C-alpha cells in the first residue's frame, strides 16, 4: 500500500501541530505564572489526545482493512486470534472519549505503561 504525497503532507501537518503545541507549552511552563501553567496543561493535554488518536486510528485502520466481510469468515478470524484485542464497544468509546483511548493503549495494546496512563488521565481530569 503506497502513501500519496497529499497523505504525507497531511501527516506532516499533524506532526507539526503536535510539535508546536508542545513547544508553546514549554514556553508557558518556563514563564511560570499560574495562567501560563494552566495554558500549558491545556496544550499538553490536547497534544496527548492527538497522539493517542493517531495511534489508535492506525490500529483501527489496520484491523478494518483485514476484517473479513462475511460472518463465517469473521467468526473464524476471531477464533484464530487475528481480530483486534479490544471489543467494538471499547473502540466506540475510545473514538469519543479520552480515558477509553488511554485504557486501550495500556490494557489492550501495551503501548503505554500503567503509570503513563495514570498520569495522562489525572492531567486530563485536572485540565477539565
N, C-alpha and C positions, 0 to 999 in steps of 0.2 A: 504494500500500500504506500503510494508516494504522496508526499505532502506538497501542496501547491505553494507558490510564492505568497499568495494572499493569506493562506493559513499561517505561514511563517511570520508574516507581518503582524497579524492579529496576536499571535503568541508573544512576539517581542513587545508589543504594546502592553499586554497584560503583565509581563515581567517588569517592564519599565514602571508601570503604575504601582506595583508592589514595592519596587526599589525606592521610588520617590516617596511613598508613604513612610517607609522605614527611615529614610534619611531625614525627612521632615520631623518625624517623632524624635529622632536623635537630637536634633536642634532644640526641640521643646524641652527634652529632658535636661540637656545641658544648661538651658536658661533657668530652669528650676522653680518658676513661680507655680502656685497651685493651679491656676488656669492652664498654664502651658503643660503641666504634668497630666492634667485631665485630657487635654487635646492629644497628647502623646499616647495615652491609653486608648483613646478612641481610634486613632490612626493605626496603632499596632493591632488592636482587636480586629479591625477591618482587614488588615493585611493577612492576619492569620486565617480569617474566614475565607478570604480569596484563595489562599494556598490550599486550604482543606477542600474547598470546592473544586479546584483544579485537579487535585489528586484523586478525588472521588469520581469526578467526571471521566477521567481517563479509565478508571477501573470499571465504571458503569458502561462506558462505550465498548470496552473490550468484551465484557460478558454479553452485551446486547448483540454484538457482531457474531459471536459464536453460538448464541442461544438458538436451539432448534425451533422451527416454526410449528411443528406438528406434535400433538400431545404424546403419542407413544415414544417418539424420539426424545422429547423433552423429559419425560419420566426417566428414561434410561440415562440421559445426561446427568440428571440429579443423582440417581442411584450410583453412577460411576464416580461421583465426587467432582465432576467437572464444572458444576454450577458455581455461582457466587457463594461466598461464605456468610452472606447476610440475607435476611428474608426480604421479600418485596415490601413488607410494612416498614422495616428498618430503612430501606432505601428511600421510600416515600417520605418518611420523617426527616431523613438526612438531606433531602433535596429542599426542605423548607426551613429547618431549624439548625441552630449552632451545635447544641450538645449531642444530638444523634450523629452528626458528622464526626465529632471527636470520638464518640463511642465506637463507631465502625472502624475508624482508623486505628484505634487502640485494641479493642477486643477482637474484632474480626480479621483485620488485615495486618496487625502487628507493625504498623508503620510509625507509630509513636508509642512512647512508654506511658505507663500509668501516671507517673509524675508529670510528664508533659501534658497529658490530658487534664489532670487536675489543675495545673497552672493555667492553661488557656481557658478552662471552664470557669475558674474563680475570677480571672481577669475579665472575662465576658460578663459575669454577673455584676462585678464592680462597675463596669462600663455602663451597663443597663440601669 
